[in-house]
């Protein structure tokens, strides 16, 4: 089971509204929390800001699919009540699909120059025909299915496809940098 994908995009980082609207158009209904399942002081703050600047570029994304109406209502009720402990228990139990989303600027040349040993892994993460897109990317989104559950994998792969379509990017196998 894959637990990490990357999306490389030639466009600047999306804001939260662009992300949630694009995902909804693809049948994925997102709720965004800070990493660790912490509730944001202003949960709408991320909507207007670049994802790279919200919570240091790292977010916990909870996703729902068509037919999950009752789960969405219940989750929203828990968030509104500030019931972080119940949310955390339900996330850990796999009640909701979730993954971590990290957004940052990306510069291919800087990356390869700072870690030349990673060039082959990075280039091997995409089809050869897509190398120009990788090399011109300005933003990298990394999506981790930390729970390693099937519903998280479904969310991760659908969210990666949605991001790639919206940002004219490419989906790649995420390659951890060498140390």
C-alpha positions as CSV (number, residue, x, y, z in Angstrom):
1,X,0.0,0.0,0.0
2,X,1.4,3.4,-1.0
3,X,1.5,5.8,1.9
4,X,3.0,8.9,0.2
5,X,2.5,10.7,-3.1
6,X,3.8,14.1,-4.4
7,X,2.3,16.5,-6.8
8,X,4.7,18.8,-8.6
9,X,3.1,21.9,-10.1
10,X,4.4,24.8,-12.2
11,X,1.9,27.1,-10.5
12,X,2.2,28.8,-7.1
13,X,0.7,27.1,-4.1
14,X,-3.1,27.1,-4.0
15,X,-5.1,28.7,-1.3
16,X,-7.5,26.7,0.8
17,X,-10.6,27.8,-1.1
18,X,-9.1,26.6,-4.4
19,X,-8.3,23.2,-2.9
20,X,-11.6,22.6,-1.2
21,X,-13.6,23.8,-4.3
22,X,-11.6,21.6,-6.7
23,X,-11.8,18.6,-4.5
24,X,-15.6,19.1,-4.1
25,X,-15.9,19.3,-7.9
26,X,-14.2,15.9,-8.0
27,X,-16.5,14.4,-5.3
28,X,-14.2,14.8,-2.3
29,X,-15.5,17.0,0.6
30,X,-12.6,18.2,2.7
31,X,-12.3,19.4,6.2
32,X,-9.0,20.9,7.3
33,X,-7.3,20.7,10.7
34,X,-3.9,21.6,12.0
35,X,-1.4,18.7,12.2
36,X,-2.1,16.4,15.1
37,X,-5.8,16.9,14.7
38,X,-5.7,20.3,16.5
39,X,-8.6,22.6,15.8
40,X,-7.6,25.9,14.3
41,X,-8.5,29.1,16.1
42,X,-10.1,30.4,12.9
43,X,-11.0,27.4,10.8
44,X,-11.8,29.6,7.8
45,X,-8.4,31.3,7.8
46,X,-6.8,28.8,5.5
47,X,-9.4,29.5,2.8
48,X,-7.8,32.7,1.7
49,X,-4.2,32.0,2.4
50,X,-1.6,30.1,0.4
51,X,-1.4,26.5,1.7
52,X,2.3,26.9,2.0
53,X,1.8,29.6,4.7
54,X,-0.9,28.0,6.8
55,X,0.3,26.1,9.8
56,X,3.9,26.1,8.4
57,X,2.7,24.4,5.2
58,X,1.4,21.2,7.0
59,X,-2.2,20.4,7.4
60,X,-4.3,17.4,8.4
61,X,-6.9,16.8,5.6
62,X,-10.1,14.9,6.5
63,X,-12.0,13.7,3.4
64,X,-15.5,12.5,2.8
65,X,-17.0,11.0,-0.4
66,X,-20.5,11.0,-1.8
67,X,-22.8,9.1,0.6
68,X,-20.9,10.3,3.7
69,X,-23.5,12.9,4.5
70,X,-24.1,11.7,8.1
71,X,-20.4,11.5,8.8
72,X,-19.9,15.0,7.5
73,X,-22.6,16.4,9.8
74,X,-21.2,14.5,12.8
75,X,-17.6,15.6,12.1
76,X,-18.7,19.2,11.7
77,X,-20.6,19.0,14.9
78,X,-17.5,17.7,16.8
79,X,-15.4,20.5,15.3
80,X,-17.9,23.1,16.2
81,X,-18.1,21.7,19.8
82,X,-14.3,21.8,19.9
83,X,-14.2,18.1,20.8
84,X,-10.6,17.4,19.7
85,X,-10.3,14.2,21.8
86,X,-13.3,12.5,20.1
87,X,-12.1,13.6,16.7
88,X,-8.6,12.2,17.4
89,X,-10.0,8.9,18.6
90,X,-12.2,8.6,15.5
91,X,-9.3,9.5,13.2
92,X,-7.1,6.9,14.8
93,X,-9.9,4.3,14.6
94,X,-10.3,4.9,10.9
95,X,-13.8,6.3,11.2
96,X,-12.8,9.2,8.8
97,X,-10.4,9.1,5.9
98,X,-7.5,11.4,6.5
99,X,-4.0,12.3,5.4
100,X,-1.4,14.9,5.9
101,X,-0.8,17.5,3.3
102,X,2.5,19.4,3.1
103,X,2.9,22.3,0.7
104,X,6.1,24.1,-0.1
105,X,7.9,25.9,-2.9
106,X,10.0,23.7,-5.0
107,X,13.1,24.4,-7.1
108,X,14.4,21.4,-9.1
109,X,17.8,22.8,-9.6
110,X,18.3,23.7,-6.0
111,X,17.1,20.3,-4.9
112,X,19.4,18.4,-7.2
113,X,22.4,20.7,-6.5
114,X,22.0,20.3,-2.7
115,X,21.5,16.5,-2.9
116,X,22.9,15.2,-6.2
117,X,22.5,11.6,-4.9
118,X,18.7,12.1,-5.0
119,X,18.5,13.1,-8.7
120,X,17.9,9.6,-10.0
121,X,15.2,8.9,-7.4
122,X,13.5,12.2,-8.1
123,X,13.6,11.8,-11.9
124,X,12.5,8.1,-11.6
125,X,9.4,9.1,-9.7
126,X,7.7,10.3,-12.8
127,X,7.5,9.0,-16.4
128,X,10.3,10.4,-18.7
129,X,7.7,12.3,-20.7
130,X,6.8,14.2,-17.6
131,X,10.3,15.3,-16.6
132,X,9.9,18.8,-18.1
133,X,6.9,19.4,-15.8
134,X,8.9,18.1,-12.8
135,X,11.9,20.3,-13.7
136,X,9.7,23.4,-14.1
137,X,7.7,22.9,-10.9
138,X,7.4,25.8,-8.5
139,X,5.3,24.0,-5.8
140,X,5.4,20.5,-4.3
141,X,2.5,19.0,-2.4
142,X,3.3,15.9,-0.4
143,X,0.4,13.8,0.7
144,X,1.0,11.2,3.4
145,X,-1.5,8.4,4.3
146,X,-0.1,8.3,7.9
147,X,-2.9,6.0,9.1
148,X,-2.1,3.5,6.4
149,X,-5.7,2.6,6.0
150,X,-7.5,1.9,2.8
151,X,-9.9,4.9,3.2
152,X,-6.8,7.1,3.7
153,X,-5.2,5.7,0.6
154,X,-8.3,6.4,-1.4
155,X,-8.3,10.0,-0.1
156,X,-4.6,10.4,-0.8
157,X,-4.8,9.1,-4.4
158,X,-8.0,11.1,-5.3
159,X,-6.6,14.3,-3.7
160,X,-3.3,13.9,-5.6
161,X,-5.2,13.5,-8.9
162,X,-7.4,16.5,-8.1
163,X,-4.4,18.7,-7.2
164,X,-2.6,17.7,-10.3
165,X,-5.6,18.4,-12.5
166,X,-6.2,21.8,-10.9
167,X,-2.5,22.9,-10.9
168,X,-1.4,21.4,-14.3
169,X,0.9,19.3,-12.2
170,X,2.0,15.7,-12.2
171,X,1.6,13.0,-9.6
172,X,4.8,11.3,-8.5
173,X,5.9,8.6,-6.1
174,X,7.2,10.7,-3.1
175,X,10.9,10.2,-2.7
176,X,12.3,11.0,0.7
177,X,15.5,12.9,0.5
178,X,18.8,11.4,1.5
179,X,20.2,12.5,4.9
